[in-house]
Amino acid sequence: MAVLLETTLGDIVIDLYPKERPRCCLNFLKLCKLKYYNFCLFHSVQRNFIAQTGDPSGSGNGGESVFRQLYGDQARYFEMESTPRIKHKKLGAVSMVNNGANMHGSQFFITLSENVDSLDGMHTVFGEVSEGFDIITKLSESFTDKENRPYQDIRINHTVVLDDPFDDPDGLTFPDRSPEPTKEQLDSGRIAADEEVDKDKGKTEEELKEELESKESKANAHILEMVGDIPDADIKPPENVLFVCKLNPVTTSDDLQIIFSRFGQINSCEVIKDMKTEESLQYAFIEFERVEDCEQAYFKMDNVLIDDRRIHVDFSQSVAKLNQKQKFVGSFPSSSKDKPKPRHEEDRQPKISLRKHELSESDSSSSSDDDKRLKRRHKKDRKDKHKKKTKNENRDSKKERRRSRIRSMDYERGPRHRSREKDHVKSRRDRSRDRETKRDRSRSRDRNSKRDRSRSHDRKTKRDRSRSRDRKTKRDRSRSRDRHIRYRDRR
């Protein structure tokens, strides 16, 4: 006698013990025939222990025996069969779940390891798995939460009775085919059984590699944003800027502009130089007016010989800005053309020998005036600081001289005068302490009086408001009453 369980993980064949456990086997077989277990969840899976199912509600608190349909609610559960005693020794032992009162309903579990002795005598073993041990391994390795509920649904899709030695009792109607699942049955709030969890499934090795590289680049961009190298992780390099490297040290910005200007209008052309030696670092940035001109220059000028050097041309990937402490001859190109530079940065950077970027005379004169004004202000600040310092020093020296003079006078007058001076100082301290105490008391008294006045004022205000509200309510009531009387008299 056997039953086939078709689960979402695969098929499991269960052999039953009809001689040793006739009542449990009858209950299990007839429930399978009634399609009672269809779409039941494995609501509790404990690794290397048990996998429990058989509750149509999926909560672990429901389920009923087949005898309820024959004899009513009093037969919802039936008594467990304890003899002969069968232990949970085998992997894949199938047992009916004890509901706590030595009674069984519809729930059962499958052991996921051998020699589960803690279950002996508590639950009734009525069968064992004969085929589908790989499915038991998958069940045991499924991911679960703290309540041992799988994150992805594992269900019994269908049950097929392969051999049934028991006659069908009167009063049971068996369906011809398996019923369709309802929306409530499939809605468990977890990942659906047929939902694809592995997003990489079906992708080629190249696609996976490309996806990994894009993730790494995003992570690196976030790191650069955190350390302050780039303003934003999602920023993109400008499309109209070329990066030129492997230049000859003698190649200048003018030379590159003349060579690359045949492809279109150039906004800026900078050969980057060392800030101390002002020697060429042998790479440059060229910003074009149009993206099409930039692309044409990229295709035509790569590996071209300039000043006996084969240059390499690529699209710029730089979005960095110049550090204010560094003084390069050129600057990294910005993606926005119209973004104005601060005046102090323009003054700091040397002029590029292009007509478009030359500073006018008015700009230079204004910048020189600003510099003079700043110098005068710094000079004045330094003088003020020096005056203040000397003033403080003079004050300290005067105090020190006064103290030394007093000490010398006390020494000359003798010990009696010194003791009298001490008493005088002590009485002066006591008087100042008394004065402070009186002042604190008067302040606290004033605070308390103010608080009391504010509270009394608040009470009076509330009282007046409530009185005016009561007067208004009475007036409105009397008016409504008068209107009602007039209306009634007219009728």
N, C-alpha and C positions, 0 to 999 in steps of 0.2 A: 504494500500500500504506500503510495507516494504522491507528493504534490509539487508542482513546478511554480516557483515564484519568479515572475518577470519584473525585475527592479530597474531603476534608471542606471545602475552600474553594471548590470548583467543578470544572467539567469542563475537561480539557485534551486537545486532539487533536494527535497526533504523526504526522508524515509521515516514513517511513523511506527509506533509500538502499539498496535491495536489490542494485543493480548494483555500486556501489562497495564496500559492506560486506555481502556475502552471508552470511558466517558470523555476524556480530554480529546481523543482522536475523533470521536463522533462530533463533538462541538467544533473542532478545527475544520474538519472536512465539509460540514454543512455550511459553515460560514464562508469557506472558499467557494462553494457552489453558488451561494447567494450573492457572490461578488462583493461581500462585505468589506474585504481587505483592499479592494481596488482604490488606488491613490492615497493609501495610508502612508504617513510620514514615518521614517525612522527618527522619532523625536528625541531619543537619547542614545548617544554613541560614546562609549568610554573605551579608550584605546587599550587593547589587550585585556579587555574585560567582557563587556556585553554590548549588543546593539538591540535596542528595544523598539517595538512597533505594535500595530494592531489597534490603535485608537483613531477612529475616523475624525475626531475633533483636532488631533495633533497636539493636544496639551499634555497628555499623559495621565489625565484624570477621568477619561471617558471609556467607552466600550461596554458591551454587554454580550452575554452568551446567547447561543441559538435557542436555548430553552425559554427565553422570555417571549419569543414569538409563538411558542407552543402553549405555555402555561401562564403567561402574564408577568406583571412586574415583580411578583414575589420570587420568580425564577430568573431574575436578572443575573445572578451569580450562582455557581454550583460549587459543591464541596470539593476540596482537593483530594487527590488519590495519593495516599502516602505509602501504600504497599503494592507490590514489592518496592523496596528502596532502590532508586537509581541515582547515582552520583553524577556530578558535572565533571567527568574526567576527560571527555573527548573535546577536541576543537570542533566547534560547530554543533554543540548540543543545543536542542530546541526545547524551551521550557515555557509553561504557562506562568504568568506573573501573579503572585499572591497579592491580593488587595489589602492585606493587613489583618484579615479575620479568617485566614485559611480558606479563602474563597477565590474562585477564578471567574473571569469574564471573557473578554476577547483578546486582551493584550498578551503578547508572548515576546521572548527575546532569544537571540542566538549568541552563544558564547564565542568570544574572539581569541581565546587561548585555552590551553589544556589545564586540567587540575584546578578548577575554580571551586575550591572546597568551601568557601564562605557561603555559597548559595545552596549547599546540600541541606535538605530537610525543610527549607523555607519555600522553595518553588518546585513545581512538578515537571520532571523531564518526561516528554512524550514523543520525542523523535530526535533525529540527527541529520546533519547535512551530508549527502552522499556525493553531490557534484556542485562545483562552483566555489572551491576554496580560494581561488584567486579573487573572487568577489568579496569574500570575508576579509581578505587582506586589505582590499581597497576600503572596505567599511571601517576597519580598524585605523587606517591612516588618514581618514577624512579630518578636516579642520573643524574644530568646534569652539564654542564660547565657554564661559565659566560654568554655565548650566548644562554643559555637555550636549548642546543642541548644534547640529551642523550648520555652518554658515550657508552652504548650498544645499538645497532640498535633495534628499534621497528618498524615493518613494517606491511603493509596490505598484507597478502599472497594471498588472494582470495576474490572476491566479488560475492555474489549470490543474484539475484533479486527474491524476494519471490512473489511480486505482482506488475504488471505494467499496469496501466489503459490507458496509452498513446500508440497510434499506432506508429509503427516504421516508421520514415520518409524515403522517397526514397533517395537513394544515400549513405546509410550507410550499410556496410557489417559487420556482427557480426561473431566473430570466434566461431567454434564449441567447442573448448576446450581452457583452459587457456594456454598461451604461456610460454615456459621455460625462466627463467631469464637469462640475459646475465651477463658476468663477470663484465662489467662496472656498471651495475645496483647494484650488490651486493657489489662492492668495494667502501665503504664509508670512509675508513680510520679510522673507529672506531671498537669497539669489535663487532664481527658478532652476529647476532641474535641467531644463534644456537650454539655459542661457550659457553663452560661451564666456568662460572666465579668462582663458589664456588668450590675450590679445595678439601674441606673436605667432599664433597658430596659422599656418598657411603662408607665412611670409618667407621670402628667400633670404639667403645669407647676406646678400648685398643690401637688401632693404633693412635688415636688422642692424647691419654695421652702420648704415647711413643714419638710422634712427638713434643709435647709441652716440654717434659723433655729434648730432644736433643737440642731444641732451647734455653732453659734456661741454659744448660751446655755450649753451645757456647757463650752465652752472658756473663756468669761468667768467661769463659776463656779470653774473650776480656778485661774484667775489670781487671783481674789479670795481663794481659800483660801491661795494661796502668799504673797500680801502681808499676810495676816492679818486681812482684813476680815470673813470668815465662818469659823466653826470647821470646816465640812466642805462639800465641793463638792456632795454629794448631799442636803444639808439642804433641807427644804421649809418654806415659810412656814406659820404656823398657819392653820387654816381658820375659826377662830372669832374672828378679829380684823379689824376694819374700819379702813380708812385714810380719814380725812375731811380734805379740803383746801378752799382758797378761803374760809377762815373770816374773820369780822370780828375785828379785833384785840381788841375788847371782849368777845368770847365766851369764857367760862371753862369749866373742866372740869365744874363743878357744873351749868352750863346744859346742856351736852351730855348729861350723865348723866340729867338730868330728862327731856330730849326723847327720848333713845333707850331709856330704861328701860321704855317701854310695850311694847317688843317682847320683853322677857324680862330675866332676871337678868343684871346687868353685873358682871363681876369687877373691871375697872379702866377708868378713863377719864382720859386724860392729854392735855392741850394742851401741845405742845412749845414751850418758851420759850428765849430767848437767855440764855446763861450769865452775861453781864455786865450787860446792861440789864434782863434778866428781862421783856422784852416778848414778846408772843406771836408765834411764827413762822407762825401762821395755818394750822397743820395739827395733827391729833390722831390718836391711836390709841384704839379702843374694843374691849375684850375682853369677849365674851359668854360665858355659862356653857354654852350649847348652840349647836351649829352651825346648827340650823334657825332659831333666833332671829336669828343673824347674817345668814343668807341673806334672811330676810324684811325686815330693816332695810335691806339693800343694795337690794332691789327698790323699797322704799317711799320711802326718804329721798334718793335721788339727785336733784339739781337742786331741792332744797327751799330755801325762803327762810328763813334764820335771821339775825336782826339785820341785816336789809336786805342780805344777801349770799346769792347762789345757791351753795350748797355742792356739792361733788362727792364722791361716796362710791364707794369701791372696796375690794376685798379686799386686805389688807395683803400686800405682797411682801417686807417687811423681815425679815431674820433677824439683823441686827446688834445689838451690845450697846453700851451707853454706854461711852465712853472714861473711864477713871478720873480724868483731868485735867479733864474737863468737868463742869459742875454744871447739869444741866437740871432744870427744875421737874418734868417727867415723864420717864419712861423708855420705851424701845422695849419693846413687850410680848414676853414670852418664850412659846415654844410649850408649855412644860411648866409647869403651874400649881403643882405641889408642890415645885419646885426652890427650896431655901432660899437667900436672899441672904446674903452675908457681913455681919457686924455693921458693919464700917467703911463699907460702901456704904450701909447703911440710915441710919447717922448722917449721911453726907454729903448724902443726898437730902432735900429739904424734905418736910414732911408734905403729903399730898393731903387736901383737906377732904372726906373720905368717912369714914363711921363704920367701914367694913370695914378701912380702911388706917391708922386712927389708932393711934399707939403708946400702949401702956398706961403708967401711972405707974412701974410696976416696971421696965419696959424702959428708960425715960428715966433713972431713978435709977442703974440698973446701968451704963448708958453713961457717965453723968457721973462715976461712981466710976472707971471704966476710964480716962477722960480725965485725971483727977487723978493716978492712979497713973503714967500715961505721962509726965506733966509732971514729977513728982518724979524719975522715973528719968532723964529727959533732963538735969534740973538737976544731978543727982549725977554723971552722965557728964561734963558740962562742967567741974565742979569738979575731978574726977580728972585730966582732961586738962590743966587749968591748973596743978595741983600738979606733975604729971609734967614739964611744960614748964619751970617755974621751977626744979625740981630739976636738970634737965639743964643749964640755963643756969648755975646756981651751980657745978656740977661743972666745966663748961668754964672758967668764970672763975677757979676755984681753980687748975686746971692751968696756965692762962696766967700767973697771978701767980707760981707756983712756977718756971716756966721763966725768966721775966724776972729773978727773984731769983738763980737759979743763974748766968745770964749775967753779971749785974752783979758777983757774987762772983768769977767766973773772970777778969773784966777787972781787978778790983782785985788779985788774987793774982799776975798776970803770966803771960808765955808759957810758963815752965817748968811751972807748975802745970797750965796748960791742956793741954800735951802729955802730962803724966802722967795727966790725967783721960781724955784720948783713948785712951791705952794701956789704961787700966783698963776703959773701955767696950768696946774691941776684944776684950780677953781675956774679958770677960763674955759677949760675943756668941759667941766661939769655944766657950766652955764650954757655952752653951745649945745650939749646933749639935751638939757632940759628944754631949750628952745625948739630943737628938732622934734622932741616928743610932743610938745604942745601943738606944734604945727601939724603933725600927723593926726593928733586927736581932733583938731578943728576940721581938718580935711575929711576925716571919716564921718564926723558929725554932719558936715555939709552934705556929704554924699547920701547919708541916711535920710536927712530932711528932704533932699531933692527927690529921692526914691519914694518917700511917703507922700509928698505932694503929687507926684505923677500918678501914683496908684489911686489917691483920692480923686484926682481929676478924671482918671479913666472910669472909676466907679460912677462918678457924677454924670459923665457923658453917657455911659451905658444906661443909667437910670432915666436920664432925660429922653434918650432915644426910645426906650421901651414905653415911657409914658406917652410920647408923641404918637408912637405906633398904636397904642391902645386907644388914644383919642380918635385917631384916624379911622380905626376899625369900628369904633362905636358910631362915629358919624356916618360911615358908609352903611352900616346896618340900619340906622334910623332912617336914612334917606331911602334905602331900598324898601323898608317897611312902609314909609309914607307913600311911595309910588304904588306899592301893591294895594294899599287901602284906597287910594284915589281911583285906581283902575277898577277895583271891585265896586266902588260907589257908582262909577259911570255905568257899569253893566247893570 
